[in-house]
Amino acid sequence: MNALHASERQSQVVRALQAHLPAHALIWNAEDTTPYECDGLTAYRQRPLAVALPETEAQVAAVLKTCHALGVPVVARGAGTGLSGGAMPNAVGVTLSLAKFNSILKIDPVGRTAVVQCGVRNLAISEAAAPFNLYYAPDPSSQIACTIGGNVAENSGGVHCLKYGLTLHNVLRVRGFTAEGEAIEFGSEALDCAGLDLLALVVGSEGMLAVTTEVTVKLVPKPRLARCIMASFDDVRKAGDAVAAVIAAGIIPAGLEMMDKPMTAAVEDFVRAGYDLEAEAILLCESDGTPEEVEEEIGRMSAVLRDCGATALSVSRDEDERLKFWSGRKNAFPASGRISPDYMCLDSTIPRKRLADILLAIQQMEKKYNLRCCNVFHAGDGNLHPLVLFDANDPDELHRCELFGADILETSVAMGGTVSGEHGVGVEKLNSMCVQFTAEENEQMFGVKRAFDPAGLLNPGKAIPTLQRCAEYGREVVRGGRVAHPDLPRF
């Protein structure tokens, strides 16, 4: 699209939306739309034609109906904390910001549920439920900022997802609108709903099937006590084996996290959490429940960790120390931002038994691509978060970072894992989706999207790679310009 045509198209879209939105709820000047050009994946940026900031569901429906009639793509956006480019704007589309949908509509302490608008912050739900001794269990590290609508889009987890589950396991109902602007509901506030379980389909669909405006979540009682073990290991393989051993012993910790030496150094310098800087890896293992349950489980976990070669164990003595232990893990991303101009946070999953293998492989990749990488894992469920450090102002470093990231993802697949655990595919992992899934499997996923969005206007170009994209990526692999893992089928 040339500049003149783009300007005419923008004017047409803006005029059409002005009929449905107040003046303060629509912006289109370049200076005003620049803050929306990316989400937490800052390596890729694009300004939209316009940004709509509706305040009512009627306005959301009107925006969607208008854009559908004009054939204009729509990208829904929450707080912009996503890390895979899922909210990156479409150059010829409208960004639909749902930031003003930030009300908690109802707390039901008897039914243990909360009804909230999509723009409510994750942590705000727990804060509102606290007077009833309840909280919302999924706790992404960005929970002070990320919104429940974004959590639904990405099926977010957090450090306690091993015991309490991901967003999918803690949501009862999602209300929203189709691409055509028609109201739609998934799930039910009852224990089950009639028909197919479409709730499981929309959670994690990255804004490609519907736009979420309201969510009913489950609340759980606050545990009477929680204590955390910080275990040090002089070898990453011992630490990885310890994770598998804890689960094999029949223990499901409230949290089981792993950090390697570069990451502990970064966070310790940032928050002074008391981490062992000599350890090659540390594990944080939490138990919660009644005092009797916690004492028994802490004892069992400590025994397993010692048997696996832990060089030191520290058990939190009170709530302040427990939060101190977790402060480092919760601040892993900002701590990495202090030591590098930019970082790319990956999000693959692997079988727990391969934790040490992937860490050792990443260490070799650091030499191969001449870039540093800090690693933090949701070790209990095998969800990796390697943070590749680079400088986006250096095109060569950005290119090497992309290759490094693709290598991690495709090595994870070769080890029996997947390219994403909770951050979503967005634009970041499209090429790696070509490796994990066949053309036929990707086409089946497109079939689901077409059933909800026949015109393909909701968040196009995200999550599912086209056949053409996979063919192009395959040619790059053959030419040697991209990663091709030896254990994976070549194109």
C-alpha positions in Angstrom: 0.0 0.0 0.0 1.5 3.3 -1.0 1.6 6.3 1.3 -1.3 8.2 -0.4 -3.5 5.1 -0.4 -2.6 4.4 3.2 -3.6 8.0 4.2 -6.9 7.8 2.4 -7.6 4.4 4.0 -6.8 5.8 7.4 -9.1 8.7 6.9 -11.9 6.4 5.8 -11.5 4.2 8.9 -11.2 7.1 11.3 -14.4 8.8 9.9 -16.3 5.5 10.2 -15.2 5.0 13.8 -15.8 8.6 14.9 -19.5 7.9 14.4 -19.4 5.4 17.3 -16.7 6.6 19.7 -16.2 9.9 21.6 -13.3 12.1 20.5 -11.1 11.0 23.4 -11.6 7.3 22.6 -10.0 7.4 19.1 -6.4 8.3 18.2 -4.6 8.1 14.9 -1.7 10.6 14.7 1.7 8.9 14.6 2.9 10.6 17.8 -0.1 9.3 19.7 -0.1 5.8 18.3 3.6 5.1 18.8 3.2 3.8 22.4 1.0 1.0 20.9 3.6 -0.1 18.3 4.7 -3.2 20.2 4.1 -5.2 23.3 6.8 -6.7 25.6 8.6 -8.1 22.5 10.2 -4.8 21.6 12.4 -6.1 18.8 9.4 -5.8 16.3 7.4 -2.7 16.0 4.5 -1.4 13.8 2.1 1.5 14.1 -1.6 0.9 13.4 -3.9 3.0 11.3 -5.7 4.0 14.5 -6.2 3.0 18.1 -9.8 2.7 19.5 -10.2 2.9 23.3 -13.9 2.0 23.9 -15.5 2.4 27.3 -18.6 0.2 26.9 -19.4 -3.2 25.3 -21.7 -1.4 22.9 -18.7 0.6 21.7 -16.6 -2.6 21.3 -19.4 -4.2 19.2 -19.6 -1.0 17.1 -15.9 -0.9 16.4 -15.9 -4.6 15.4 -18.9 -4.2 13.2 -17.5 -1.2 11.5 -14.1 -2.8 10.9 -15.7 -5.9 9.6 -17.8 -4.0 7.2 -14.7 -2.2 5.9 -12.5 -5.3 5.8 -10.2 -3.8 8.4 -8.1 -6.1 10.6 -8.5 -5.7 14.4 -5.8 -6.4 17.1 -7.1 -6.5 20.6 -4.7 -5.2 23.3 -4.7 -5.3 27.0 -1.7 -4.0 29.1 0.9 -4.8 26.4 3.0 -7.0 28.7 2.9 -10.0 26.3 6.3 -11.3 25.2 5.6 -12.9 21.8 4.4 -10.0 19.8 0.8 -11.1 20.0 -0.4 -7.5 20.4 1.8 -6.0 17.7 -0.4 -3.8 15.5 -1.4 -4.6 12.0 -0.1 -1.9 9.6 -3.5 -1.6 7.9 -5.6 -2.3 10.9 -7.1 -0.9 14.1 -5.7 -1.7 17.6 -8.6 -2.2 20.0 -7.3 -1.2 23.4 -9.4 -2.6 26.3 -7.6 -0.8 29.0 -10.7 1.0 30.2 -12.5 -2.2 31.0 -10.9 -2.3 34.4 -13.8 -2.9 36.9 -14.3 -5.8 39.2 -18.0 -6.4 38.8 -18.6 -9.0 41.5 -16.9 -11.0 44.2 -18.9 -14.1 45.4 -17.1 -15.4 48.5 -19.6 -18.3 48.9 -19.3 -19.5 45.4 -15.6 -18.6 45.4 -15.8 -16.7 42.1 -15.1 -13.2 40.8 -16.6 -11.5 37.7 -14.2 -9.0 36.2 -13.7 -7.0 33.1 -10.9 -7.9 30.8 -8.7 -5.0 31.7 -8.5 -5.8 35.4 -4.9 -6.5 36.5 -4.2 -10.0 37.6 -3.0 -9.0 41.1 -6.0 -6.7 41.6 -8.3 -9.8 41.7 -6.4 -11.2 44.6 -6.3 -7.8 46.3 -10.1 -7.5 46.0 -10.7 -11.1 47.2 -8.3 -10.8 50.2 -10.9 -9.6 52.7 -12.7 -12.9 52.2 -9.4 -14.9 52.7 -9.5 -15.9 49.0 -7.2 -15.2 46.0 -6.7 -15.9 42.3 -4.1 -18.6 41.9 -2.4 -17.9 38.5 0.4 -15.5 39.1 2.5 -14.5 36.1 5.6 -12.5 37.0 4.0 -9.5 35.4 0.9 -9.9 37.6 1.2 -6.3 38.9 0.5 -5.1 35.4 -0.8 -7.8 33.1 -4.6 -8.1 32.6 -7.0 -11.0 32.9 -8.0 -10.6 29.2 -4.4 -11.0 28.2 -4.0 -13.9 30.5 -7.0 -15.6 28.8 -5.5 -14.8 25.4 -2.2 -16.5 26.3 -3.3 -19.1 28.9 -0.8 -17.6 31.3 0.5 -19.5 34.3 3.1 -18.4 36.8 5.3 -19.8 39.6 2.4 -21.6 41.3 0.9 -23.2 38.1 2.3 -26.6 38.9 -0.2 -27.1 41.8 -3.0 -24.7 40.9 -3.0 -24.8 37.1 -2.9 -22.3 34.3 -5.5 -19.7 33.4 -7.6 -22.4 31.7 -8.0 -24.3 35.0 -9.0 -21.2 36.9 -11.6 -19.6 34.5 -15.3 -20.6 34.4 -16.7 -18.2 31.8 -15.5 -15.8 29.1 -17.7 -13.2 27.5 -16.8 -11.3 24.4 -17.6 -10.5 20.8 -16.9 -12.1 17.5 -15.2 -10.4 14.6 -18.6 -9.4 13.3 -19.4 -7.7 16.6 -21.9 -10.3 17.9 -21.9 -11.1 21.6 -20.6 -14.6 22.5 -20.0 -16.6 25.7 -17.8 -19.5 26.4 -18.1 -21.8 29.4 -20.5 -21.3 32.3 -20.6 -20.4 36.0 -22.0 -23.9 36.6 -19.7 -26.9 36.8 -20.3 -27.7 33.2 -22.0 -26.2 30.2 -24.0 -27.7 27.4 -22.4 -28.5 24.1 -18.8 -28.6 23.1 -16.2 -27.3 25.5 -15.3 -24.2 23.5 -13.9 -22.4 26.7 -10.8 -24.6 26.4 -10.5 -23.5 22.7 -10.8 -19.7 23.3 -8.3 -19.7 26.3 -4.9 -19.4 24.7 -6.3 -18.5 21.2 -4.2 -15.3 21.2 -7.1 -13.0 20.2 -7.7 -14.8 16.9 -11.2 -16.2 17.6 -13.0 -13.5 19.7 -12.4 -10.3 21.7 -12.8 -10.9 25.4 -14.5 -8.3 27.5 -15.6 -10.1 30.7 -14.3 -13.1 32.6 -15.6 -15.2 35.5 -12.6 -16.7 37.5 -12.3 -19.2 40.3 -11.0 -18.1 43.7 -9.3 -20.4 46.1 -8.8 -20.1 49.9 -5.5 -18.6 51.0 -3.4 -21.4 52.5 -2.8 -21.1 56.3 0.9 -21.4 55.8 3.5 -21.4 53.0 7.2 -22.0 53.3 9.9 -22.1 50.6 13.1 -24.1 50.3 16.0 -22.5 48.5 18.3 -25.3 47.4 21.8 -24.8 45.9 23.5 -27.2 43.4 27.0 -27.3 42.1 25.9 -28.9 38.8 22.9 -28.1 36.6 22.3 -31.8 35.9 22.0 -32.5 39.6 19.5 -29.7 39.9 17.5 -30.9 36.9 17.5 -34.5 38.2 16.2 -33.1 41.6 13.2 -31.6 39.9 12.3 -34.9 38.4 13.0 -36.7 41.7 10.6 -34.4 43.7 7.7 -35.1 41.3 8.6 -38.8 41.2 8.4 -38.9 45.0 4.7 -38.1 44.6 5.1 -34.5 45.8 3.3 -31.7 44.0 4.9 -28.5 45.4 3.0 -25.2 45.3 5.9 -23.9 43.3 9.1 -25.4 41.8 11.4 -23.0 40.0 15.0 -23.2 38.8 17.5 -20.5 38.0 21.0 -20.9 36.6 24.1 -19.0 37.8 24.0 -16.1 35.4 20.4 -15.4 36.3 20.9 -15.6 40.1 23.8 -13.2 39.7 21.6 -10.7 37.8 18.7 -10.9 40.3 20.8 -10.9 43.4 22.5 -7.7 42.3 19.0 -6.2 41.8 16.9 -7.3 44.8 19.3 -8.9 47.3 17.2 -12.0 47.7 20.0 -13.9 49.5 20.8 -16.3 46.6 23.9 -18.5 46.6 26.1 -16.9 44.0 28.5 -19.9 44.0 25.8 -22.3 42.9 25.5 -23.4 39.3 21.8 -23.6 39.8 19.3 -23.0 42.5 15.8 -24.4 43.1 12.9 -22.7 44.9 10.5 -25.4 46.2 7.4 -24.2 48.0 4.9 -26.0 50.1 1.5 -24.6 51.3 -1.4 -25.8 53.3 -2.0 -26.4 57.0 1.1 -26.1 59.3 1.1 -29.9 59.7 0.9 -30.5 55.9 3.7 -28.0 55.2 6.0 -29.4 57.9 5.6 -32.9 56.5 6.1 -31.9 52.9 9.1 -29.6 53.6 10.7 -32.5 55.3 10.1 -34.9 52.4 11.3 -32.4 49.8 14.4 -31.6 51.8 15.3 -35.2 51.9 14.9 -35.7 48.2 16.9 -32.5 47.4 19.8 -33.7 49.7 19.8 -37.1 48.1 20.1 -35.5 44.7 23.2 -33.6 45.8 22.1 -30.2 47.1 25.1 -28.4 48.5 22.9 -26.1 50.7 19.3 -25.8 51.8 17.6 -22.8 53.4 14.0 -23.0 54.5 12.1 -19.7 54.9 11.5 -19.0 58.6 8.6 -16.6 58.2 6.5 -14.9 55.5 8.9 -12.0 55.0 11.7 -14.4 54.2 9.5 -16.5 51.9 8.6 -13.4 49.9 12.3 -12.5 49.9 13.2 -15.8 48.3 10.6 -15.3 45.6 11.4 -11.7 45.0 14.4 -12.7 42.9 12.4 -15.1 40.7 9.6 -12.6 40.3 12.1 -9.9 39.2 14.1 -12.0 36.8 13.0 -10.1 33.7 13.6 -6.6 35.0 16.9 -7.7 36.5 18.0 -8.9 33.0 17.0 -5.5 31.6 19.5 -3.9 33.9 22.4 -5.8 32.4 21.6 -5.7 28.7 20.1 -3.1 26.4 17.5 -5.7 25.2 16.6 -9.3 25.8 14.4 -11.8 24.0 12.5 -14.1 26.4 11.8 -17.5 25.0 9.1 -19.8 26.2 9.4 -23.4 25.2 8.6 -26.5 27.2 10.4 -29.8 27.5 10.0 -33.0 29.5 11.3 -32.5 33.1 13.9 -35.2 32.7 15.6 -33.1 29.9 16.1 -29.9 32.0 19.8 -30.4 32.3 20.1 -31.3 28.7 18.5 -28.1 27.4 20.6 -26.0 29.8 23.8 -27.6 28.6 22.7 -27.2 25.0 22.0 -23.5 25.6 25.5 -23.0 27.0 26.9 -24.3 23.7 24.6 -22.0 21.8 26.0 -19.0 23.7 29.4 -19.8 22.1 27.8 -20.5 18.7 26.0 -17.2 18.5 28.4 -15.1 20.7 25.5 -13.9 23.0 24.8 -14.3 26.6 21.7 -16.1 28.0 20.2 -16.2 31.5 17.8 -19.0 32.3 14.8 -19.3 34.6 12.4 -22.2 34.5 9.0 -23.2 35.7 10.9 -26.3 36.4 8.0 -28.3 37.8 6.1 -28.3 34.5 9.2 -28.0 32.2 8.4 -24.5 31.0 11.6 -22.7 30.1 12.2 -18.9 30.0 15.7 -18.4 28.5 16.5 -14.7 28.2 18.9 -14.1 25.3 20.7 -10.8 25.9 21.4 -8.5 22.9 21.5 -5.0 21.6 18.6 -4.2 19.2 20.5 -1.2 17.8 23.0 -3.7 16.2 21.3 -5.5 13.3 23.8 -8.3 13.4 23.1 -8.9 17.1 19.4 -8.9 16.5 19.9 -11.5 13.7 22.0 -13.7 15.9 19.5 -13.4 18.7 16.7 -14.6 16.3 18.8 -17.6 15.3 19.7 -18.3 19.0 16.0 -18.2 19.9 15.0 -20.4 17.0 17.7 -22.9 18.0 16.4 -23.1 21.6 12.8 -23.6 20.4 13.6 -26.2 17.8 16.0 -28.1 20.2 13.2 -28.2 22.7 10.9 -29.8 20.1 13.6 -32.3 19.3 13.8 -33.2 23.0 10.0 -33.9 23.0 8.7 -30.5 23.9 6.8 -27.6 22.4 7.7 -24.1 21.1 5.5 -22.3 23.7 4.3 -22.9 27.2 2.4 -19.7 28.2 3.7 -16.7 26.3 2.0 -17.7 23.1 3.3 -17.8 19.5 2.5 -14.3 18.4 4.9 -13.3 15.6 8.0 -14.5 17.5 7.6 -18.2 17.0 5.8 -18.5 13.7 8.9 -20.1 12.0 9.3 -22.6 14.7 5.6 -23.6 14.4 6.6 -24.7 10.9 9.0 -27.1 12.5 6.7 -28.5 15.2 3.6 -28.9 13.0 3.0 -30.2 9.5 1.3 -28.2 6.8 -1.8 -30.3 7.3 -1.9 -29.7 11.1 -1.5 -25.9 10.6 -4.3 -26.0 8.1 -6.5 -27.7 10.6 -5.8 -24.8 13.0 -6.7 -22.3 10.3 -9.9 -24.2 9.9 -10.8 -23.5 13.5 -10.1 -19.8 13.0 -12.2 -19.7 9.9 -15.1 -21.1 11.8 -15.0 -18.1 14.1 -13.6 -15.5 11.8 -14.2 -16.3 8.2 -12.8 -13.0 6.9 -9.6 -13.5 8.9 -9.7 -10.0 10.5 -8.9 -10.8 14.1 -5.2 -10.6 14.8 -4.1 -11.8 11.4 -0.6 -13.0 10.8 -0.2 -14.4 14.3 0.1 -17.8 16.0 -0.4 -20.0 12.9 2.1 -19.9 10.0 0.8 -20.0 6.5 1.9 -22.7 4.0 3.8 -20.0 2.1 5.7 -18.9 5.2 6.7 -22.5 6.1 7.8 -23.1 2.5 10.0 -19.9 2.6 11.4 -20.9 6.0 12.2 -24.4 4.6 14.1 -22.8 1.8 16.1 -20.7 4.2 17.0 -23.8 6.2 18.1 -25.6 3.2 20.3 -22.7 2.2 21.8 -22.7 5.7 20.4 -19.3 6.7 18.2 -20.7 9.5 18.4 -23.3 12.2 17.7 -26.9 11.3 18.0 -29.2 14.2 19.5 -32.6 13.1 16.8 -34.5 15.1 14.0 -32.8 13.2 12.6 -33.4 9.7 14.1 -31.1 7.1 11.9 -29.2 4.6 
